[in-house]
Amino acid sequence: MNNEQVTQPKTQAKRDSKRRGLLAFVGADNLSLIFALVALVFLITMVSGWFGFSGGDKFFSWQNLMNSLAQAIVIVGLLAIGETVVIIAGGLDISVGSIASIGSVVAASVLVGTGTVGALHILPVGNTFVAVAAGIAAGMIAGGINGLIVTTLRVNPTIATLGTLAAFAGFAFLLAPEGKPIGVLTQPDFTWLAQGRFLTEAAIPKMGGANWTGIPVLTVILLIVVVLVHIIMRYTDFGRAIYAIGGNATAARLAGINISQVRVLMYMISGGIAGLAGVLLTARTTSGNPINGTGLELQAITAVFLGGAATAGGKGTIMGTFLAVILVGILNNGMNLLGFNTFIQRVALGLLLIAAVAISQWRQARAESARTRIESK
């Protein structure tokens, strides 16, 4: 056997190892999402033109990709990442939109020293870091309340967070001065969180007739949160405990996991991320508005189930949710480019949620059937 014959199997083994590593990183279940992303982009950019729709040719431009799409997915993406943690554990948090509203109002209130929280003058006025921290802390407190209701009062998570959805929405109005938005336009350091760009001077050629605009700070924040939560869920005991509770709560309890403590903490994580989303909404809209987060929970929950999470818990990944957020963002962005009105977009989003849950249930039934066949042998 010559050297060439020996080298070929080694080279092939290395290639197979790289493929397996890539597949493990992306996730086998996420390949269908990647395929759906490619198909959706093809429909928007190519197929739409065959049916007389205009606007799809603007999709691949820096103006659209960096200024519209990259920023549009951030808020929903953050809410969906926090929601994923709760759903994997077999819970649900319908109140994330209202928590974002609370975070939005609190951050603005602290920043400019007005409203219920700002008027106390406990925290320094005009400090961006303090305002951001206050918004996140408010979200964590709201999330902690959800967790205590679920664990201490034994209320079903869906019912509990449906109630706090309304309660937190009303509380956001109580925090604002007479229920009115709190403007932060005069705080450039704070609004930079939504308007700032990185690498604006990079030598990148035009795309779609538009100049390179830089990477939005908003997008970088989302990516940081995605990576951090991915690490927590995949490589820490806390993350493994969440999967264990979602898979079999009784077995998790017998294994020594403090289920109540984990559930409260996971709701606090979801609430804190929702609070951060509210802070960024304030920076983006230049006002802390009590209605800033209204209705965002539907898109977030849609993305989680579309990303492969099981309705019964125990299954789901941060990477899957992130890909699904991009998919939902491209769908909304594409429909805007093609001229579909808001009502049609809502219909499409509702149908997408139904489809996502149906696919989740089908996957769960298929896995259960396979398990039953194996056990019967």
C-alpha positions as CSV (number, residue, x, y, z in Angstrom):
1,M,0.0,0.0,0.0
2,N,1.5,3.3,-1.0
3,N,1.4,6.6,0.8
4,E,-1.3,8.0,-1.4
5,Q,-3.6,5.2,-0.5
6,V,-3.0,5.7,3.2
7,T,-3.5,9.5,3.0
8,Q,-6.9,9.3,1.2
9,P,-8.7,7.6,4.1
10,K,-7.2,10.0,6.6
11,T,-8.3,13.0,4.5
12,Q,-11.8,11.6,4.2
13,A,-11.9,10.9,7.9
14,K,-11.0,14.6,8.6
15,R,-13.7,15.8,6.2
16,D,-16.3,13.5,7.9
17,S,-15.2,14.8,11.3
18,K,-15.6,18.4,10.2
19,R,-19.0,17.7,8.8
20,R,-20.1,16.0,12.0
21,G,-18.7,19.0,14.0
22,L,-20.6,21.4,11.9
23,L,-23.8,19.4,12.1
24,A,-23.4,19.2,15.9
25,F,-22.9,23.0,16.1
26,V,-25.9,23.8,13.9
27,G,-28.1,21.0,15.1
28,A,-29.8,18.4,12.9
29,D,-33.2,19.8,13.7
30,N,-32.1,23.2,12.6
31,L,-31.2,22.1,9.1
32,S,-34.9,22.4,8.1
33,L,-34.9,26.0,9.4
34,I,-31.9,26.8,7.3
35,F,-33.6,25.3,4.3
36,A,-36.8,27.3,5.1
37,L,-34.7,30.5,5.3
38,V,-33.1,29.9,1.9
39,A,-36.5,29.1,0.4
40,L,-38.1,32.2,1.9
41,V,-35.4,34.5,0.6
42,F,-35.8,32.9,-2.9
43,L,-39.5,33.5,-2.8
44,I,-39.0,37.1,-1.8
45,T,-36.2,38.0,-4.2
46,M,-37.1,35.8,-7.2
47,V,-40.5,34.2,-7.2
48,S,-42.4,37.3,-6.2
49,G,-41.3,39.1,-9.4
50,W,-42.8,36.3,-11.5
51,F,-46.2,37.1,-10.0
52,G,-45.9,40.9,-10.6
53,F,-44.8,41.9,-7.1
54,S,-42.1,44.6,-6.9
55,G,-39.7,45.4,-4.1
56,G,-38.1,42.0,-3.7
57,D,-35.0,43.2,-5.5
58,K,-34.3,45.6,-2.6
59,F,-33.8,42.7,-0.2
60,F,-30.1,42.3,-0.8
61,S,-29.0,45.8,-0.1
62,W,-27.1,47.2,2.9
63,Q,-29.9,49.6,3.6
64,N,-32.4,46.8,4.0
65,L,-30.1,44.1,5.7
66,M,-28.4,46.4,8.2
67,N,-30.9,49.2,8.8
68,S,-34.2,47.3,8.5
69,L,-33.8,43.6,9.0
70,A,-30.9,43.5,11.4
71,Q,-32.6,46.0,13.8
72,A,-36.1,44.7,13.4
73,I,-35.3,41.2,14.7
74,V,-33.5,42.4,17.9
75,I,-36.4,43.1,20.2
76,V,-38.4,40.0,19.3
77,G,-35.1,38.1,19.3
78,L,-34.4,39.0,22.9
79,L,-37.9,38.2,24.1
80,A,-37.8,34.9,22.3
81,I,-34.4,33.9,23.8
82,G,-35.8,34.5,27.3
83,E,-39.0,32.7,26.4
84,T,-37.0,29.7,25.2
85,V,-35.6,29.2,28.7
86,V,-39.1,29.1,30.2
87,I,-40.6,26.9,27.5
88,I,-37.8,24.3,27.6
89,A,-38.7,23.9,31.3
90,G,-42.3,23.1,30.4
91,G,-43.6,26.6,31.3
92,L,-44.8,29.6,29.4
93,D,-44.5,33.4,29.8
94,I,-47.1,35.3,28.0
95,S,-46.3,38.5,29.9
96,V,-42.9,39.2,28.3
97,G,-44.3,42.1,26.1
98,S,-45.7,43.8,29.2
99,I,-42.5,43.3,31.1
100,A,-40.7,45.0,28.2
101,S,-43.1,47.9,28.6
102,I,-42.2,48.1,32.3
103,G,-38.4,48.0,31.5
104,S,-38.9,50.7,28.9
105,V,-40.7,53.1,31.3
106,V,-38.4,52.5,34.2
107,A,-35.2,53.1,32.2
108,A,-36.6,56.3,30.8
109,S,-37.9,57.4,34.2
110,V,-34.5,56.8,35.9
111,L,-32.6,58.4,33.0
112,V,-34.5,61.8,33.0
113,G,-35.6,61.9,36.7
114,T,-39.4,61.9,36.1
115,G,-42.2,59.5,36.5
116,T,-42.9,57.3,39.6
117,V,-39.4,55.8,39.8
118,G,-37.3,58.8,38.6
119,A,-39.2,61.2,40.9
120,L,-37.8,59.4,44.0
121,H,-34.3,60.6,43.0
122,I,-32.7,57.5,44.6
123,L,-30.7,56.8,41.4
124,P,-28.5,59.3,39.6
125,V,-30.1,61.1,36.6
126,G,-28.6,61.1,33.2
127,N,-26.5,57.9,33.7
128,T,-26.9,55.5,30.8
129,F,-25.5,52.5,32.7
130,V,-27.8,53.1,35.7
131,A,-30.8,53.5,33.5
132,V,-30.1,50.2,31.6
133,A,-29.5,48.4,34.9
134,A,-32.7,49.7,36.3
135,G,-34.7,48.5,33.3
136,I,-33.2,45.1,33.5
137,A,-33.7,44.9,37.3
138,A,-37.4,45.9,36.9
139,G,-37.8,43.1,34.4
140,M,-36.1,40.6,36.7
141,I,-38.5,41.6,39.6
142,A,-41.5,41.2,37.3
143,G,-40.1,37.8,36.2
144,G,-39.6,36.8,39.8
145,I,-43.2,37.6,40.6
146,N,-44.3,35.3,37.7
147,G,-42.0,32.6,39.2
148,L,-43.4,32.9,42.7
149,I,-47.0,32.8,41.4
150,V,-46.3,29.6,39.5
151,T,-44.3,27.9,42.3
152,T,-45.8,29.2,45.5
153,L,-49.4,29.6,44.5
154,R,-49.3,26.6,42.2
155,V,-51.0,28.5,39.4
156,N,-50.7,27.1,35.8
157,P,-48.0,29.1,34.0
158,T,-50.3,30.0,31.1
159,I,-53.0,31.3,33.4
160,A,-50.5,33.0,35.7
161,T,-48.7,34.9,33.0
162,L,-51.9,35.7,31.2
163,G,-53.0,37.5,34.4
164,T,-49.7,39.3,34.7
165,L,-49.8,40.2,31.1
166,A,-52.7,42.6,31.9
167,A,-51.4,43.5,35.4
168,F,-47.9,44.5,34.2
169,A,-49.3,46.4,31.3
170,G,-51.4,48.5,33.7
171,F,-48.4,48.9,36.0
172,A,-46.4,50.3,33.2
173,F,-48.9,53.1,32.8
174,L,-48.8,53.7,36.6
175,L,-45.1,54.1,36.4
176,A,-45.3,56.8,33.7
177,P,-46.3,60.3,34.5
178,E,-50.0,60.4,34.0
179,G,-49.6,57.4,31.7
180,K,-47.7,59.5,29.1
181,P,-44.4,58.5,27.3
182,I,-41.2,59.8,28.8
183,G,-38.9,61.3,26.2
184,V,-35.2,60.6,26.1
185,L,-34.2,62.4,22.9
186,T,-31.9,64.7,24.8
187,Q,-29.8,61.7,26.0
188,P,-27.4,60.9,23.1
189,D,-25.4,58.4,25.1
190,F,-28.5,56.4,25.8
191,T,-30.0,56.6,22.3
192,W,-26.6,55.4,20.9
193,L,-27.7,51.9,22.0
194,A,-30.2,51.9,19.1
195,Q,-28.7,54.4,16.7
196,G,-25.0,53.5,17.0
197,R,-22.9,51.5,14.5
198,F,-19.7,49.6,14.6
199,L,-17.2,49.3,11.8
200,T,-18.8,52.1,9.8
201,E,-15.4,52.9,8.1
202,A,-14.8,49.4,7.0
203,A,-13.9,49.1,3.3
204,I,-16.9,47.1,2.2
205,P,-18.3,47.5,-1.3
206,K,-21.9,48.7,-2.0
207,M,-24.7,46.2,-2.2
208,G,-28.0,46.8,-3.9
209,G,-26.9,50.4,-4.7
210,A,-26.5,51.2,-1.0
211,N,-23.3,52.0,0.9
212,W,-22.1,49.9,3.9
213,T,-23.8,51.4,7.0
214,G,-21.9,49.5,9.7
215,I,-23.1,46.9,12.2
216,P,-25.9,48.2,14.5
217,V,-25.2,48.2,18.2
218,L,-28.6,46.6,18.7
219,T,-27.6,43.6,16.6
220,V,-24.3,43.2,18.6
221,I,-26.3,43.2,21.9
222,L,-28.6,40.5,20.6
223,L,-25.7,38.3,19.5
224,I,-24.0,38.7,22.9
225,V,-27.2,37.7,24.7
226,V,-27.7,34.7,22.4
227,V,-24.1,33.5,23.1
228,L,-24.4,33.9,26.8
229,V,-27.7,32.1,27.2
230,H,-26.5,29.4,24.8
231,I,-23.6,28.8,27.1
232,I,-25.8,28.8,30.2
233,M,-28.2,26.3,28.7
234,R,-25.7,24.0,27.2
235,Y,-22.7,24.0,29.6
236,T,-24.0,24.7,33.1
237,D,-25.7,22.7,35.8
238,F,-28.5,25.3,35.8
239,G,-29.1,24.8,32.1
240,R,-29.1,21.0,32.4
241,A,-31.6,21.4,35.3
242,I,-34.0,23.3,33.1
243,Y,-33.9,20.5,30.5
244,A,-34.4,17.9,33.2
245,I,-37.4,19.7,34.7
246,G,-39.0,20.0,31.2
247,G,-38.3,16.4,30.4
248,N,-39.6,14.9,33.6
249,A,-40.2,17.1,36.7
250,T,-40.7,14.1,39.0
251,A,-37.4,12.5,38.0
252,A,-35.7,15.9,38.3
253,R,-37.0,16.3,41.9
254,L,-35.8,12.8,42.8
255,A,-32.4,13.7,41.4
256,G,-32.1,16.5,43.9
257,I,-33.0,19.5,41.8
258,N,-34.7,22.3,43.6
259,I,-37.5,22.7,41.1
260,S,-39.1,25.8,42.7
261,Q,-35.8,27.6,42.9
262,V,-34.9,26.8,39.3
263,R,-38.3,27.9,38.0
264,V,-38.1,31.3,39.8
265,L,-34.6,31.9,38.5
266,M,-35.6,31.0,34.9
267,Y,-38.6,33.4,35.1
268,M,-36.2,36.1,36.4
269,I,-33.8,35.5,33.5
270,S,-36.7,35.7,31.0
271,G,-37.9,38.9,32.8
272,G,-34.5,40.4,32.8
273,I,-34.0,39.9,29.1
274,A,-37.5,41.3,28.5
275,G,-36.5,44.3,30.6
276,L,-33.4,44.8,28.4
277,A,-35.6,44.6,25.3
278,G,-37.7,47.4,26.8
279,V,-34.6,49.5,27.4
280,L,-33.6,49.1,23.8
281,L,-37.1,49.9,22.7
282,T,-36.8,53.2,24.7
283,A,-33.5,54.0,22.9
284,R,-34.9,53.1,19.5
285,T,-38.2,55.1,19.9
286,T,-36.5,57.8,22.0
287,S,-39.3,57.5,24.6
288,G,-40.3,55.2,27.5
289,N,-43.8,54.4,26.4
290,P,-46.1,52.1,28.4
291,I,-47.3,50.4,25.2
292,N,-43.8,49.8,23.8
293,G,-43.9,46.0,24.3
294,T,-47.6,45.5,23.5
295,G,-48.2,42.5,21.2
296,L,-44.6,41.4,20.9
297,E,-45.2,38.2,22.9
298,L,-47.0,36.5,20.0
299,Q,-43.9,36.9,17.7
300,A,-41.6,35.7,20.4
301,I,-43.6,32.6,21.2
302,T,-44.0,31.8,17.5
303,A,-40.2,31.9,17.1
304,V,-39.6,29.6,20.0
305,F,-41.9,26.9,18.8
306,L,-40.8,27.4,15.2
307,G,-37.2,26.9,16.5
308,G,-38.0,23.3,17.6
309,A,-39.1,23.7,21.2
310,A,-41.6,21.2,22.4
311,T,-44.9,22.4,23.9
312,A,-44.5,19.9,26.8
313,G,-40.9,21.1,27.5
314,G,-37.6,19.3,27.7
315,K,-36.6,20.1,24.1
316,G,-35.4,23.2,22.3
317,T,-32.2,25.2,21.6
318,I,-31.1,28.8,21.7
319,M,-29.6,28.3,18.2
320,G,-33.0,27.0,16.9
321,T,-34.8,30.0,18.3
322,F,-32.3,32.4,16.9
323,L,-32.7,30.9,13.4
324,A,-36.5,31.1,13.8
325,V,-36.3,34.7,14.8
326,I,-34.4,35.5,11.6
327,L,-37.0,33.5,9.7
328,V,-39.9,35.5,11.2
329,G,-37.9,38.7,10.7
330,I,-37.3,37.9,7.0
331,L,-41.0,37.1,6.6
332,N,-42.1,40.4,8.0
333,N,-39.4,42.3,6.1
334,G,-40.2,40.6,2.9
335,M,-43.9,41.3,3.2
336,N,-43.1,45.0,3.9
337,L,-40.9,45.1,0.8
338,L,-43.6,43.5,-1.4
339,G,-46.3,45.9,-0.1
340,F,-48.4,43.6,2.0
341,N,-50.4,45.6,4.7
342,T,-50.2,45.0,8.4
343,F,-53.4,42.9,8.6
344,I,-52.1,40.4,6.1
345,Q,-48.8,40.2,8.1
346,R,-50.8,39.4,11.2
347,V,-52.7,36.6,9.5
348,A,-49.4,35.2,8.2
349,L,-47.9,35.4,11.7
350,G,-50.9,33.7,13.3
351,L,-50.8,30.9,10.7
352,L,-47.1,30.5,11.3
353,L,-47.7,30.1,15.0
354,I,-50.3,27.4,14.4
355,A,-47.9,25.6,12.0
356,A,-45.0,25.9,14.4
357,V,-47.0,24.3,17.2
358,A,-48.4,21.6,14.9
359,I,-44.9,20.7,13.8
360,S,-43.7,20.6,17.4
361,Q,-46.6,18.3,18.3
362,W,-45.8,16.1,15.3
363,R,-42.2,15.8,16.2
364,Q,-43.1,15.0,19.8
365,A,-45.6,12.3,18.6
366,R,-43.0,10.8,16.2
367,A,-40.3,10.7,19.0
368,E,-42.8,9.0,21.3
369,S,-43.8,6.5,18.7
370,A,-40.1,5.7,18.0
371,R,-39.5,5.2,21.7
372,T,-42.5,2.9,22.0
373,R,-41.2,0.7,19.1
374,I,-37.8,0.4,20.7
375,E,-39.2,-0.5,24.1
376,S,-41.5,-3.1,22.6
377,K,-38.6,-5.0,20.9
